[in-house]
């Protein structure tokens, strides 16, 4: 999706406007295991690869996605270890990272939002905001 990064759904004003096609859920077999990181990789590439397994979007990864991640980590490692840094290889790696939805912007463009578990204070704030919204709607309809 070209253009600016969309806002998170809780920051959008127009909730009645369609956000595009609905998400289709496909059921697959077992969740594939993450292949181990190569010990010869550059520390930055190994840290990036390891972070994928801890990231929320990895629950959607298929074996082909993990294979792509291994390839990207290898390319990143070679680029970081080489005496001559390749800007073209960096761009290719960054493009592959986007395909794996490793950035907030890439996930928003794909209409995927990851949420962490909410704390008690966050839950109370959300309930308070919902209550305020209902008051606003009631006041708006009463004045019409």
C-alpha positions in Angstrom: 0.0 0.0 0.0 1.6 3.3 -1.1 1.4 6.5 0.8 1.8 7.4 4.5 1.7 4.8 7.2 -1.9 4.4 8.4 -2.8 5.3 12.0 -3.6 2.6 14.5 -7.3 1.6 14.6 -7.7 3.2 18.0 -6.4 6.5 16.6 -8.7 6.8 13.6 -11.6 9.1 13.7 -13.9 7.6 11.1 -14.8 4.2 12.3 -17.7 3.8 9.8 -15.4 3.9 6.8 -14.3 0.5 5.5 -10.6 -0.2 5.9 -10.6 -2.4 2.8 -11.0 -6.1 2.3 -11.6 -8.2 5.4 -8.8 -10.4 6.7 -9.2 -14.0 5.6 -7.9 -16.6 8.1 -6.3 -19.7 6.8 -5.9 -22.7 9.0 -2.7 -24.5 8.6 -1.1 -27.5 10.3 1.3 -27.2 13.2 3.2 -24.0 13.9 6.6 -24.4 12.3 9.7 -24.3 14.5 12.2 -21.4 14.2 15.5 -22.7 12.8 18.4 -22.0 15.0 20.6 -19.0 14.3 24.0 -19.7 12.8 26.8 -19.1 15.2 29.0 -17.6 12.5 26.6 -14.7 11.9 27.5 -11.1 12.8 26.1 -10.3 16.3 23.7 -7.7 14.8 22.3 -10.2 12.3 22.0 -12.9 15.0 20.2 -10.4 17.3 17.8 -9.4 14.6 17.0 -13.0 13.7 16.5 -14.0 17.3 14.2 -11.1 17.8 11.9 -12.5 15.1 11.0 -15.5 17.3 10.1 -13.1 20.1 8.0 -10.9 17.9 4.2 -11.2 17.7 4.0 -11.4 13.9 6.1 -14.6 13.9 3.0 -16.6 14.9 1.9 -16.2 11.3 5.3 -17.4 9.8 5.4 -20.4 7.6 8.5 -22.5 6.9 9.1 -20.4 3.8 9.1 -17.2 5.9 11.7 -18.7 8.3 13.8 -19.7 5.3 13.6 -16.1 4.0 14.6 -14.9 7.5 17.6 -17.2 7.5 18.7 -15.9 4.1 18.2 -12.3 5.1 20.3 -12.8 8.3 23.0 -14.5 6.3 23.0 -11.6 3.7 23.0 -9.0 6.6 25.9 -10.8 8.3 28.0 -10.9 5.1 27.4 -7.3 4.5 28.3 -6.3 8.1 31.4 -8.4 8.0 32.7 -7.3 4.7 35.3 -4.6 4.3 33.1 -2.8 1.8 29.5 -2.1 2.9 27.0 -2.6 0.0 24.1 -0.1 0.0 22.3 -2.2 -2.6 22.4 -5.3 -0.4 21.2 -3.2 2.5 18.2 -2.1 0.5 17.4 -5.7 -0.4 17.7 -6.8 3.2 15.4 -3.9 4.3 12.9 -4.8 1.6 12.9 -8.4 2.8 12.4 -7.3 6.4 9.4 -5.3 5.3 8.0 -8.5 3.6 8.4 -10.2 7.0 6.4 -7.4 8.7 9.3 -6.6 11.0 8.4 -2.9 11.4 5.3 -1.1 12.8 4.8 0.7 9.5 4.8 -2.6 7.5 2.4 -4.2 9.9 0.0 -1.2 9.7 0.1 -1.2 5.9 -0.9 -4.9 6.0 -3.6 -3.9 8.6 -2.0 -6.0 11.3 -1.9 -4.6 14.8 0.0 -6.3 17.6 -1.2 -5.5 21.2 0.6 -6.5 24.3 -1.3 -7.7 27.4 -3.0 -4.8 29.1 -2.3 -3.8 32.7 -5.0 -3.0 35.2 -4.4 0.7 34.7 -4.7 0.3 30.9 -7.9 -1.6 31.3 -9.4 1.1 33.6 -8.4 3.8 31.2 -10.0 2.0 28.2 -13.2 1.5 30.3 -13.2 5.2 31.2 -12.8 6.2 27.5 -15.6 3.9 26.5 -17.8 5.5 29.1 -16.9 9.0 27.9 -17.7 8.0 24.3 -21.1 6.8 25.3 -21.8 10.1 27.2 -20.7 12.0 24.1 -23.0 10.0 21.8 -25.9 10.4 24.2 -25.4 14.1 24.5 -25.1 14.4 20.7 -28.3 12.6 20.0 -30.2 14.4 22.8 -29.3 17.8 21.3 -30.5 16.9 17.8 
